[in-house]
Each structure stands twice: as structure tokens, then as C-alpha cells.
Amino acid sequence: MKPSDSLTTPNRRAVLQSGLAAGALLAQPLAAFAAAPPGFDQWRDGFRARALAKGISDATYTRVMGRIEPDMSVFKKMAKQPEFHEQIWQYVNRRASDWRIIAGKEALRKNEALFARIEQDFGVERGTLLALWGVESAYGDPLVQQNHMRPVFPSLAALAWNEPRRRAYWETELINALKIVDRGWGTPEEMRGSWAGAMGHTQWMPEVWLNVGMDYDRDGRVSPFGRPDDALGSSARYLVNRGKYHRGEHWGYEVRASGASSGNRTYAAWASAGVKRADGQPFPQPNASAQMWVPVAGGPAFLLGPNFYAVKSYNPSMNYALAICHLGDRILGGPPFIQPFPGSERALTLAEVQEMQTRLTKAGFDTGGTDGRVGNDTMKAVKDYQTRMGLLPADGYGGLKVLARLRQGG
């Protein structure tokens, strides 16, 4: 995954904001940017008093802000967020990718005891948390942090100084980031994230780390980086408290259903109405409740339990929740959807994605790497290639059709 997969989900702050009284959700060195534009030094000097009034120590302010230069590239990022109009099967395929499934199995192997403890403490299935972790930060891959994320302080400083529509918000988040340093939760150097300041294993904004984060490994601090214990424990607690996650229930199941139905019924009642699991297995908790969802006519149908909507509380997109739940199942050995979406392609294997990236790069389309992870760089390269070759729609989806054309030498 390129981090842009997760960093273009701005809704998380608004979603978590609605559930927090406090109000919010959700390398180049710090001085490696061009000289500060006129007016920045004056703003920084004035901001010192506001930060100190919010409890930031003078030592922390000087350490972080004393010689900082604003990252002016954030304004270009803000103005030119890439737009890719994915169909639901494309969205799910890209997130439940072969790379994420393979890497997720390895992440589980390395953190088996942590996931067992979380399941015991909170009742949240390991698959759900693995998938959230994989989509948000590629399982905390340090190469993603180093190569595809930026220092958050120069970004937040630029926005707090020179983004007039939401200057108060950006100043608040900059102060929150300073609080994280002040508390010893992170160093300025390791605090890397999106252009907007989302960071760490779960790509939370600084205010969320302050208000949702918990010291799950009991080392005396809440750590967005390093060991994933605090991030994953905090996410599990959030899903329980905000999302009303039901211990011991699966998120739902792909089903076969003749005719459309609605309403919230027990699985036993659905079964009596002729709705069966697509894989032929019985519903393990017949007295739990679920509701029907058919995202696209002719595609797979699902019975969705409360835990699907707990995931949706993390990000309000139904597609996001389905991708997370499906990726979690795939990491734990589950199959692809049995009923395909109309017009869909199977997801590329890791080797096929790497081949596509290699061929695109050789053809002059920069994918930002050939590691089998598909983020905005690869999607932009695919879209540019589709446009040049007249492959319509030029939607940025790197699938079997694009790979076949590349193999033809086109």
C-alpha cells in the first residue's frame, strides 16, 4: 500500500469528532524546506504565546518551532487531491489486495499475543483490527513512514500560518502535536504522516491521539509509532465505546437470497426466509441480528451485523467498512466473494501488480515503486497510461485489462 490509500480519507476527523466531548478525530529533516516566506517568522513568534498559554513548555516550543520552516507543498496537496471514481469491486480489490493479505498474515504471526490480549480485553476480532492497520498504515511499515510520509510539524505550521479558512483548526492541531512531544509520546523527527497531520499506525490526527489514545502496553505513554500496542488497543476500545461492537459476533456474511428483503431479523429468521450463507455453512449465532445489504444489483448480497456498523463508525463509507471486513476475513484464510460483482475482475496477484508497476515504469509512468502496493502514485500512472492508450474509462484501476495491454507492448 502507498499511504495515500489511507491519507485520502478526511472523514475520520469528522466521524470521531461526533463521538468525543473534546471534539476531534480521527525523511526530510524538519528544516529541509525552502526558506520561510515573508510573514512566517512574525506568525511563529506570535504563536509562541498562544502555545505556551495552552500549556506547551518553552523548551518544547523552542525545540520544535525554533528553526522550523513551513512545508509550502501542503497547499498544492490540498488543492490537488487526486480523484479516482472507483466502482465498489475496484475499491474492495485495491484494499483487500494480495500484498495486504500476505503482509497481514505476517503481521498476525509477529503480534499473535497482542491480538489475543485485545480479543480477551475488548472482544474485537483480530481480523478487523489487522485490516484497519493494513489499510491505514501498511501495518506500520517503516519504509512507508520514511518514503511516503512527511514531517507533520512543517505541514501543520504552514497550514496554521497560511490556510485562512480553517486557521484556528490548524493552530489547534499544531498545539496538539506539540503536546504529544511535550508529554514524551513522540519526537519531532519520528512524527511523520499525511500532509494534513494524520500519523501513526492508525493515521489519527494529533487531537485524536490525545483524546482516544490509551497506554495499552503500560509503558507510561501513548505511542502513535513504534510498537503497535497502543494504536491497536485504542482502536479496539473505540470500536467498543463508539461503535458499540458486540463481543463474539462476526461482522456478517455473504449470503444467497432470492428476492430483496429488508428489516433487522435474527439469522435464524433469515434462514427460515430462505437466506443461506453463500459458502453453505450454517450461521454460527442464529439468535444474533442482521440486516440485508445488496450493494449492486446482481452482485453479492450480505447480511450485516452490528459489528459491520461498528467499523462504519470508524469511517462513514459503506465501501470502506466492507473492504475492512472482507480484508480481515481474507487475512484469516477466508475466500474471495463467491458471487462476483457485475463486470468485475479478479484482483491481481502480488506478482502481477509488481509486473504492472514495472511495465508502467519502463513505459515512462512513475508508479512510485514496484513493490506490489497500489496507492495514488500507481493509480495516477495507470490513469495516465489509460488516457494515452485510449483505454476507457480512464479510471486509474490497475487490473487484468491494463496488465494485458501492457504485455502487448502498448
C-alpha positions as MATLAB code, in Angstrom:
seq = 'MKPSDSLTTPNRRAVLQSGLAAGALLAQPLAAFAAAPPGFDQWRDGFRARALAKGISDATYTRVMGRIEPDMSVFKKMAKQPEFHEQIWQYVNRRASDWRIIAGKEALRKNEALFARIEQDFGVERGTLLALWGVESAYGDPLVQQNHMRPVFPSLAALAWNEPRRRAYWETELINALKIVDRGWGTPEEMRGSWAGAMGHTQWMPEVWLNVGMDYDRDGRVSPFGRPDDALGSSARYLVNRGKYHRGEHWGYEVRASGASSGNRTYAAWASAGVKRADGQPFPQPNASAQMWVPVAGGPAFLLGPNFYAVKSYNPSMNYALAICHLGDRILGGPPFIQPFPGSERALTLAEVQEMQTRLTKAGFDTGGTDGRVGNDTMKAVKDYQTRMGLLPADGYGGLKVLARLRQGG';
ca = [
       0.000    0.000    0.000;
       1.016    3.529   -0.642;
      -0.007    5.629    2.342;
      -2.252    7.680    0.129;
      -4.727    4.803    0.396;
      -5.435    5.882    3.912;
      -4.466    9.513    3.800;
      -7.277   10.450    1.446;
      -9.969    9.568    3.987;
     -10.576   13.004    5.527;
     -13.887   11.936    7.050;
     -12.278   10.249   10.038;
     -11.843   13.510   11.959;
     -15.481   14.435   11.473;
     -16.659   10.941   12.382;
     -14.675   10.712   15.572;
     -15.479   14.298   16.416;
     -19.114   13.343   16.705;
     -18.213   10.784   19.350;
     -15.864   12.841   21.523;
     -16.741   15.543   24.014;
     -13.272   17.001   23.476;
     -14.020   17.186   19.804;
     -11.990   15.505   17.070;
     -10.601   12.530   15.265;
      -9.820   10.924   13.938;
      12.561   11.647    5.555;
      13.458   15.107    5.128;
      14.696   16.768    8.314;
      12.494   19.364    9.912;
      14.430   22.287    8.437;
      14.903   20.854    4.944;
      12.322   23.034    3.217;
      12.862   26.298    1.401;
      13.341   29.492    3.371;
      10.203   30.724    5.091;
       8.068   33.110    3.015;
       7.561   36.661    4.275;
       5.422   36.832    7.356;
       6.061   33.339    8.678;
       8.644   34.324   11.272;
       6.332   37.003   12.636;
       3.460   34.482   12.856;
       5.698   31.925   14.572;
       6.811   34.460   17.162;
       3.207   35.401   17.889;
       2.100   31.788   18.001;
       4.585   31.062   20.789;
       2.461   32.952   23.320;
      -0.699   31.103   22.244;
       1.035   27.747   22.524;
       2.519   28.494   25.928;
      -0.894   29.653   27.120;
      -2.196   26.189   26.192;
       0.416   24.547   28.408;
       3.244   23.899   25.949;
       6.615   24.248   27.637;
       9.019   26.856   26.377;
      11.647   24.145   25.883;
       9.336   22.076   23.663;
       8.291   25.121   21.640;
      11.899   26.091   21.029;
      12.892   22.503   20.212;
      10.150   22.058   17.621;
       9.364   25.534   16.339;
      12.553   27.499   16.942;
      14.042   26.983   13.464;
      11.152   25.352   11.627;
      10.394   26.182    8.005;
       6.844   25.705    6.675;
       6.236   22.927    4.164;
       4.594   25.016    1.473;
       3.889   21.967   -0.688;
       0.863   21.204    1.511;
      -1.163   23.837   -0.312;
      -0.603   22.072   -3.621;
      -1.549   18.788   -1.985;
      -4.676   20.355   -0.546;
      -5.726   21.845   -3.877;
      -4.958   18.790   -5.989;
      -6.180   15.764   -4.115;
      -6.406   13.053   -6.792;
      -9.890   11.973   -7.771;
     -10.469    8.351   -8.675;
     -14.032    7.179   -9.202;
     -13.856    3.543   -8.244;
     -16.642    1.032   -8.557;
     -17.182   -0.912   -5.360;
     -15.406   -4.027   -6.648;
     -12.397   -1.934   -7.622;
     -12.384   -0.248   -4.226;
     -12.531   -3.575   -2.396;
      -9.975   -5.281   -4.657;
      -7.459   -2.486   -4.130;
      -7.755   -2.613   -0.359;
      -8.091   -6.385    0.040;
      -5.028   -6.772   -2.154;
      -2.717   -9.754   -2.328;
       0.059   -7.684   -0.741;
      -2.127   -6.738    2.231;
      -3.324  -10.308    2.732;
       0.227  -11.703    2.713;
       1.600   -8.910    4.896;
      -1.397   -9.214    7.223;
      -0.702  -12.891    7.867;
       2.875  -11.979    8.768;
       1.736   -9.099   10.987;
      -0.531  -11.514   12.840;
       2.273  -14.042   13.249;
       4.523  -11.393   14.780;
       1.814   -9.980   17.065;
      -0.217  -13.069   17.962;
      -0.039  -12.399   21.699;
      -1.155   -8.771   21.255;
      -4.232   -9.719   19.225;
      -5.108  -12.473   21.690;
      -4.931   -9.944   24.540;
      -7.094   -7.429   22.649;
      -9.690  -10.106   21.910;
      -9.728  -11.017   25.589;
      -9.943   -7.409   26.804;
     -12.313   -5.912   24.219;
     -13.827   -8.785   22.241;
     -12.816   -7.243   18.898;
     -11.897   -9.842   16.290;
      -8.284   -9.826   15.181;
      -9.248   -9.766   11.516;
     -10.974   -6.404   11.862;
      -8.019   -4.759   13.592;
      -5.495   -6.314   11.212;
      -7.425   -4.925    8.262;
      -7.712   -1.435    9.780;
      -3.983   -1.472   10.490;
      -3.153   -2.675    6.985;
      -5.304   -0.126    5.193;
      -4.317    2.817    7.372;
      -0.519    2.377    7.528;
       0.532   -0.837    5.757;
       0.932   -2.476    9.191;
       3.194    0.337   10.343;
       5.784   -0.379    7.665;
       8.779    1.898    8.433;
       9.552    2.211    4.711;
       6.132    3.770    4.203;
       6.831    6.193    7.044;
      10.201    7.128    5.600;
       9.465    7.226    1.878;
       5.853    8.300    1.572;
       5.060   10.388    4.640;
       6.288   13.806    5.638;
       7.203   15.523    8.922;
       3.938   16.747   10.406;
       5.263   19.899   12.085;
       6.321   21.759    8.908;
       2.977   20.770    7.344;
       0.862   21.882   10.302;
       2.928   25.057   10.700;
       2.278   26.014    7.075;
      -1.453   25.362    7.437;
      -1.749   27.148   10.796;
       0.051   30.163    9.377;
      -1.405   30.485    5.904;
      -4.649   28.491    5.450;
      -7.203   31.217    6.134;
     -10.437   29.220    6.053;
      -9.550   26.909    8.937;
      -6.606   28.606   10.581;
      -7.986   28.128   14.104;
      -8.379   24.394   13.493;
      -4.832   24.006   12.184;
      -3.397   26.045   15.071;
      -5.254   23.758   17.484;
      -3.877   20.641   15.809;
      -0.373   22.112   15.823;
      -0.702   22.733   19.566;
      -1.981   19.175   19.987;
       1.065   17.865   18.122;
       3.287   19.940   20.410;
       1.505   18.409   23.415;
       2.451   14.947   22.138;
       6.117   15.974   22.125;
       5.725   17.717   25.487;
       4.355   14.514   27.009;
       7.156   12.394   25.578;
       4.824   10.370   23.367;
       6.806   11.117   20.204;
       9.790   13.054   18.928;
       9.560   15.718   16.222;
      11.709   13.539   13.974;
       9.505   10.451   14.164;
       6.238   12.361   13.830;
       5.665   11.772   10.133;
       2.298   11.474    8.457;
      -0.023   12.932    5.860;
       0.090   16.489    4.589;
      -2.786   17.187    6.989;
      -1.037   15.754   10.060;
      -2.638   12.305   10.412;
       0.034    9.965   11.718;
       0.976    6.694   13.309;
      -0.259    3.136   12.929;
      -3.889    4.240   12.701;
      -3.359    7.577   10.894;
      -5.077    9.630   13.574;
      -4.878   13.398   13.881;
      -2.958   14.682   16.933;
      -6.130   15.580   18.865;
      -7.363   12.017   18.493;
      -4.187   10.587   19.939;
      -4.705   12.900   22.906;
      -8.359   12.023   23.427;
      -8.772    8.458   22.144;
      -5.295    7.021   22.630;
      -4.598    4.704   25.552;
      -1.392    3.387   27.081;
      -2.185   -0.245   26.279;
       1.376   -1.530   26.716;
       1.632    0.292   30.065;
       4.964    1.974   29.341;
       3.774    5.347   30.631;
       2.999    6.981   27.297;
       0.628    6.706   24.339;
       2.723    5.814   21.300;
       1.470    6.526   17.761;
       4.699    4.976   16.446;
       6.941    2.050   17.314;
       5.138   -0.892   18.855;
       1.507   -1.118   17.643;
       0.037   -1.981   21.058;
      -1.287    1.469   21.939;
      -2.734    2.148   18.475;
      -4.499   -1.209   18.157;
      -5.705   -1.282   21.751;
      -7.043    2.257   21.344;
      -8.813    1.297   18.108;
     -10.433   -1.710   19.761;
     -11.651    0.423   22.659;
     -13.015    2.972   20.182;
     -14.930    0.292   18.260;
     -16.491   -0.892   21.517;
     -17.270    2.510   23.032;
     -18.220    4.483   19.938;
     -19.163    1.700   17.532;
     -20.990   -0.498   20.084;
     -19.021   -3.546   18.935;
     -20.595   -6.863   20.015;
     -18.155   -9.283   21.605;
     -18.071  -12.683   19.956;
     -20.092  -11.792   16.850;
     -18.774  -11.786   13.288;
     -19.415   -8.688   11.189;
     -21.735  -10.547    8.817;
     -21.746  -12.986    5.920;
     -22.109  -13.187    2.173;
     -25.443  -14.843    1.508;
     -27.629  -16.154   -1.268;
     -31.059  -14.593   -1.226;
     -33.929  -14.896   -3.680;
     -35.679  -11.556   -3.875;
     -34.903   -8.399   -1.976;
     -35.691   -8.181    1.723;
     -35.271   -5.548    4.371;
     -35.501   -5.170    8.093;
     -33.475   -6.350   11.055;
     -34.008  -10.028   11.873;
     -32.171  -12.820   13.593;
     -30.031  -15.052   11.444;
     -32.451  -17.861   12.277;
     -35.332  -15.797   10.894;
     -33.351  -15.002    7.762;
     -32.595  -18.705    7.326;
     -36.286  -19.521    7.716;
     -36.984  -16.997    4.957;
     -34.649  -18.885    2.641;
     -31.485  -16.839    3.081;
     -28.386  -19.037    3.285;
     -24.691  -18.357    3.621;
     -23.027  -18.332    0.226;
     -20.474  -20.902    1.359;
     -23.197  -23.274    2.559;
     -22.144  -23.160    6.208;
     -24.672  -22.581    8.995;
     -24.920  -19.263   10.788;
     -22.899  -19.814   13.986;
     -25.049  -17.492   16.125;
     -28.630  -17.910   14.919;
     -30.039  -15.575   17.575;
     -27.824  -12.616   16.631;
     -29.437   -9.973   14.409;
     -28.506   -8.718   10.971;
     -29.889   -6.766    8.041;
     -29.648   -7.346    4.311;
     -27.465   -5.259    2.008;
     -27.103   -5.738   -1.743;
     -24.597   -3.075   -2.859;
     -25.094   -3.654   -6.594;
     -27.963   -5.499   -8.278;
     -26.689   -8.846   -9.486;
     -23.672   -8.769   -7.178;
     -23.039  -10.385   -3.823;
     -25.570   -9.957   -1.046;
     -24.664   -9.615    2.624;
     -26.255   -9.960    5.999;
     -24.649   -7.256    8.125;
     -24.489   -7.475   11.902;
     -23.774   -4.722   14.427;
     -20.009   -5.119   14.074;
     -20.113   -4.071   10.431;
     -21.617   -0.784   11.602;
     -19.011   -0.556   14.349;
     -16.382   -0.490   11.595;
     -18.510    2.074    9.757;
     -18.302    4.292   12.857;
     -14.556    4.477   12.164;
     -15.164    5.756    8.625;
     -18.684    6.513    7.346;
     -18.254    4.804    3.961;
     -20.112    1.515    3.441;
     -17.473    0.581    0.879;
     -14.703    1.201    3.407;
     -16.424   -0.959    6.014;
     -16.959   -3.776    3.506;
     -13.318   -3.605    2.389;
     -12.096   -3.745    6.005;
     -14.367   -6.638    6.938;
     -13.518   -8.585    3.781;
      -9.769   -7.989    4.127;
      -9.947   -9.218    7.711;
     -11.625  -12.430    6.541;
      -9.075  -12.909    3.760;
      -6.112  -12.486    6.133;
      -7.606  -15.222    8.317;
      -7.972  -17.577    5.348;
     -11.424  -16.747    4.003;
     -12.201  -16.862    0.263;
     -12.964  -14.067   -2.190;
     -16.630  -13.208   -2.597;
     -18.425  -16.208   -4.079;
     -20.856  -14.158   -6.159;
     -18.815  -11.663   -8.215;
     -19.827   -8.076   -8.750;
     -21.177   -7.446  -12.280;
     -18.370   -6.572  -14.660;
     -15.697   -7.199  -12.061;
     -12.234   -8.686  -12.492;
     -10.441  -10.840  -10.001;
      -7.835   -8.959   -8.001;
      -4.290   -9.108   -9.344;
      -1.794  -11.258   -7.503;
       1.183   -9.615   -5.848;
       3.434  -10.740   -8.725;
       1.002   -9.339  -11.294;
       0.842   -5.961   -9.564;
       4.632   -5.819   -9.465;
       4.775   -6.714  -13.158;
       2.235   -3.992  -13.971;
       4.214   -1.437  -11.966;
       7.480   -2.480  -13.639;
       5.975   -2.255  -17.135;
       4.367    1.115  -16.396;
       7.653    2.476  -15.051;
       9.544    1.291  -18.154;
       6.894    2.971  -20.288;
       7.564    6.272  -18.542;
       4.736    6.270  -15.979;
       6.101    6.670  -12.461;
       4.357    4.309  -10.014;
       6.451    5.402   -7.042;
       7.856    1.904   -6.623;
       7.374   -1.667   -7.812;
       6.621   -3.373   -4.526;
       3.122   -4.595   -5.294;
       1.372   -1.959   -3.178;
      -1.136    0.179   -5.041;
      -1.617    3.743   -3.856;
      -2.238    7.069   -5.542;
       1.104    7.071   -7.411;
       0.311    3.787   -9.123;
      -3.298    4.791   -9.736;
      -2.200    8.062  -11.344;
       0.285    6.173  -13.521;
      -2.455    3.771  -14.599;
      -4.859    6.620  -15.329;
      -2.251    8.450  -17.420;
      -1.480    5.216  -19.288;
      -5.180    4.543  -19.911;
      -5.618    8.084  -21.208;
      -2.662    7.807  -23.579;
      -3.762    4.408  -24.891;
      -7.448    5.290  -25.186;
      -8.479    2.702  -22.617;
     -11.842    3.906  -21.356;
     -12.890    4.616  -18.758;
      -9.548    6.054  -17.649;
     -10.373    5.303  -14.014;
      -6.918    4.551  -12.606;
      -7.762    0.953  -11.807;
      -4.822   -1.336  -12.465;
      -6.411   -4.662  -13.267;
      -6.254   -7.508  -15.732;
      -7.216   -5.366  -18.742;
      -4.442   -2.851  -18.106;
      -1.893   -5.614  -17.492;
      -2.916   -7.421  -20.700;
      -2.443   -4.230  -22.730;
       0.942   -3.587  -21.135;
       2.003   -7.144  -22.002;
       1.119   -6.457  -25.615;
       3.713   -3.712  -25.563;
       1.109   -0.983  -25.975;
];
